[in-house]
Amino acid sequence: MIPEYKHIRLAFKSFVLLLIFLMFIFVGLLVYVYSQLDGTSLAPKIDCVLVFGAAVHKGSVSGPGIERRVKTAANLYTSGIASRLLLTGGKGDEIHDSEAEVMRRTAMRYGVAPEDIYLEDKATSTWENLMYSRIIANEMACIAPIVGISDGYHLARIRFLAFRQGWEHFRTLPAGDRPDIVFERLSILREVLGILYYSLDIFIDVDGN
């Protein structure tokens, strides 16, 4: 009986490992597919664009992630496609300005009028980016669809979390420029792990923290 029991345990462990592997591959493909979106099917006019923050560098200077994302949103604005920008991202520490504030200066540098810029500067995670921005988007009376902009590798998790929070008519668009290939691949791995993590309800409380 003992050897037979061991075989059952081994088979069960193998099945679980295979299931985890297949889930990892599936989510990885999902992340890749969303990273390849090109925005050609976007509506001719977008009322609100939601731009997700990235790292702020020393001296409260925009990092390359902020530059890529804000530049894409600003191009939509200056070309007459987007009407308003909602920039989301809080402080990584007490020394630097919030991601949203740094993005605001970057957007203005790219030609976005300050009166068309709205800030969400409390969020410290993608979940909170969406949660707090949804409140502001409602206050702005944004006309659907709302388009979220971030680096391509980030979009699958954004869409997944937006779905979990009950966003309707929410779409995504990758930043026009791509990061360094090594950084991008490491980021894809992180995103896959992030989606798997958020797929487990046991790790998420009712407030989404």
C-alpha positions as CSV (number, residue, x, y, z in Angstrom):
1,M,0.0,0.0,0.0
2,I,2.8,2.4,0.8
3,P,4.5,2.2,-2.6
4,E,1.2,2.6,-4.3
5,Y,0.4,5.7,-2.2
6,K,3.8,7.2,-3.2
7,H,3.0,6.7,-6.8
8,I,-0.3,8.5,-6.4
9,R,1.4,11.4,-4.6
10,L,4.0,11.6,-7.4
11,A,1.3,11.5,-10.1
12,F,-0.6,14.3,-8.3
13,K,2.5,16.4,-7.9
14,S,3.3,15.9,-11.6
15,F,-0.2,16.9,-12.6
16,V,0.0,20.1,-10.4
17,L,3.4,21.1,-11.9
18,L,2.1,20.5,-15.4
19,L,-1.0,22.6,-14.7
20,I,1.1,25.4,-13.3
21,F,3.4,25.2,-16.3
22,L,0.5,25.4,-18.7
23,M,-1.0,28.3,-16.8
24,F,2.3,30.1,-17.0
25,I,2.6,29.5,-20.8
26,F,-1.0,30.7,-21.3
27,V,-0.6,33.9,-19.3
28,G,2.8,34.5,-21.0
29,L,1.1,34.3,-24.4
30,L,-1.7,36.6,-23.2
31,V,0.9,39.2,-22.1
32,Y,2.7,38.9,-25.4
33,V,-0.5,39.3,-27.5
34,Y,-1.5,42.5,-25.6
35,S,2.0,43.8,-26.0
36,Q,1.6,43.7,-29.8
37,L,-1.5,45.9,-30.0
38,D,-1.0,48.7,-32.4
39,G,-4.0,50.9,-31.8
40,T,-5.2,50.9,-35.4
41,S,-8.7,50.0,-34.3
42,L,-9.0,52.9,-31.8
43,A,-11.9,55.2,-32.2
44,P,-11.3,58.4,-34.2
45,K,-11.9,60.5,-31.1
46,I,-11.0,59.6,-27.5
47,D,-12.3,61.7,-24.7
48,C,-10.1,60.4,-21.8
49,V,-6.7,58.7,-22.0
50,L,-5.4,57.1,-18.8
51,V,-1.6,57.0,-18.6
52,F,0.1,54.7,-16.1
53,G,3.1,55.9,-14.2
54,A,6.6,54.5,-14.1
55,A,9.9,55.2,-12.3
56,V,10.8,58.7,-11.3
57,H,14.6,59.3,-11.4
58,K,16.8,61.4,-9.1
59,G,15.8,65.0,-9.0
60,S,12.2,64.2,-9.8
61,V,13.1,63.7,-13.4
62,S,11.0,61.5,-15.7
63,G,12.5,58.1,-16.4
64,P,12.3,56.4,-19.8
65,G,9.1,54.6,-19.0
66,I,7.3,57.9,-18.2
67,E,8.7,59.4,-21.4
68,R,7.5,56.5,-23.6
69,R,4.0,56.5,-22.1
70,V,3.4,60.2,-21.9
71,K,4.8,60.8,-25.4
72,T,2.3,58.3,-26.8
73,A,-0.6,60.0,-25.0
74,A,0.6,63.5,-26.0
75,N,0.9,62.4,-29.7
76,L,-2.8,61.4,-29.5
77,Y,-3.6,64.7,-27.9
78,T,-1.7,67.0,-30.4
79,S,-3.1,65.0,-33.3
80,G,-6.6,65.8,-32.2
81,I,-7.5,62.2,-31.3
82,A,-7.5,62.5,-27.5
83,S,-9.1,65.3,-25.6
84,R,-8.0,64.9,-22.0
85,L,-5.2,63.0,-20.2
86,L,-5.6,61.4,-16.7
87,L,-2.2,60.7,-15.3
88,T,-1.9,58.1,-12.5
89,G,0.9,57.3,-10.1
90,G,1.8,58.2,-6.6
91,K,5.1,58.7,-4.8
92,G,7.7,56.0,-4.6
93,D,9.4,57.8,-1.7
94,E,9.2,61.1,0.2
95,I,12.1,62.6,-1.7
96,H,10.7,62.7,-5.2
97,D,7.6,64.2,-6.7
98,S,4.7,61.8,-7.5
99,E,4.8,60.0,-10.8
100,A,1.6,61.8,-11.8
101,E,3.2,65.2,-11.2
102,V,6.3,64.3,-13.1
103,M,4.1,63.1,-16.0
104,R,2.2,66.3,-15.9
105,R,5.4,68.3,-16.6
106,T,6.4,65.8,-19.2
107,A,3.0,66.1,-21.0
108,M,3.2,69.9,-21.0
109,R,6.6,69.7,-22.5
110,Y,5.1,67.5,-25.3
111,G,2.4,70.1,-26.0
112,V,-0.5,69.1,-23.8
113,A,-2.4,72.1,-22.4
114,P,-2.4,72.1,-18.5
115,E,-6.2,72.5,-18.4
116,D,-6.6,69.2,-20.2
117,I,-4.5,67.3,-17.6
118,Y,-5.9,65.5,-14.6
119,L,-3.9,63.8,-11.9
120,E,-4.3,60.8,-9.7
121,D,-1.3,60.9,-7.3
122,K,-2.1,58.4,-4.5
123,A,-1.7,55.0,-6.2
124,T,1.2,52.8,-5.4
125,S,0.2,49.8,-7.5
126,T,-1.6,49.0,-10.8
127,W,-4.7,47.9,-8.8
128,E,-4.7,51.3,-7.0
129,N,-4.0,53.1,-10.3
130,L,-7.2,51.7,-11.7
131,M,-9.2,52.0,-8.5
132,Y,-8.5,55.7,-7.8
133,S,-8.5,56.7,-11.5
134,R,-12.0,55.2,-11.9
135,I,-13.3,57.7,-9.3
136,I,-11.7,60.6,-11.0
137,A,-12.8,59.4,-14.5
138,N,-16.4,59.4,-13.2
139,E,-16.0,62.9,-11.8
140,M,-14.6,64.0,-15.2
141,A,-17.6,62.4,-16.9
142,C,-15.4,60.6,-19.4
143,I,-17.1,59.4,-22.5
144,A,-16.4,55.7,-23.2
145,P,-14.2,54.1,-24.2
146,I,-11.4,55.1,-21.9
147,V,-8.0,54.1,-23.3
148,G,-5.2,53.1,-20.9
149,I,-1.6,53.6,-22.1
150,S,1.4,51.9,-20.7
151,D,4.3,49.8,-22.0
152,G,3.1,46.8,-24.0
153,Y,4.2,44.2,-21.4
154,H,2.0,45.9,-18.8
155,L,-1.3,45.9,-20.7
156,A,-2.5,42.3,-20.1
157,R,-2.4,42.9,-16.3
158,I,-4.1,46.3,-16.7
159,R,-6.9,44.7,-18.7
160,F,-7.2,41.9,-16.2
161,L,-7.4,44.1,-13.2
162,A,-9.8,46.6,-14.9
163,F,-12.1,43.6,-15.6
164,R,-11.9,42.6,-11.9
165,Q,-12.8,46.1,-10.9
166,G,-15.8,46.3,-13.2
167,W,-14.5,48.8,-15.7
168,E,-16.7,49.0,-18.8
169,H,-15.6,49.9,-22.3
170,F,-12.0,50.0,-21.2
171,R,-9.3,49.6,-23.9
172,T,-5.5,49.7,-23.9
173,L,-2.7,51.0,-26.2
174,P,1.0,50.3,-25.9
175,A,3.5,53.1,-25.8
176,G,4.9,53.8,-29.3
177,D,8.5,53.2,-28.3
178,R,9.7,50.0,-26.7
179,P,12.1,49.5,-23.8
180,D,15.4,47.7,-24.0
181,I,14.8,44.1,-25.0
182,V,16.4,42.6,-21.8
183,F,14.3,44.9,-19.6
184,E,11.2,44.1,-21.6
185,R,11.7,40.3,-21.2
186,L,12.3,40.6,-17.5
187,S,9.2,42.7,-17.3
188,I,7.1,40.2,-19.1
189,L,8.2,37.5,-16.6
190,R,7.2,39.9,-13.8
191,E,3.8,40.5,-15.4
192,V,3.1,36.9,-15.8
193,L,3.8,36.3,-12.1
194,G,1.7,39.3,-11.3
195,I,-1.3,38.1,-13.2
196,L,-1.0,34.6,-11.6
197,Y,-0.8,36.3,-8.2
198,Y,-3.9,38.4,-8.7
199,S,-5.7,35.4,-10.0
200,L,-5.7,33.9,-6.6
201,D,-8.5,35.6,-4.6
202,I,-7.0,34.5,-1.3
203,F,-4.3,37.1,-1.7
204,I,-6.6,40.0,-2.5
205,D,-8.8,41.6,0.2
206,V,-12.1,43.4,-0.4
207,D,-10.3,46.7,-1.0
208,G,-7.9,45.2,-3.6
209,N,-4.7,45.8,-1.6
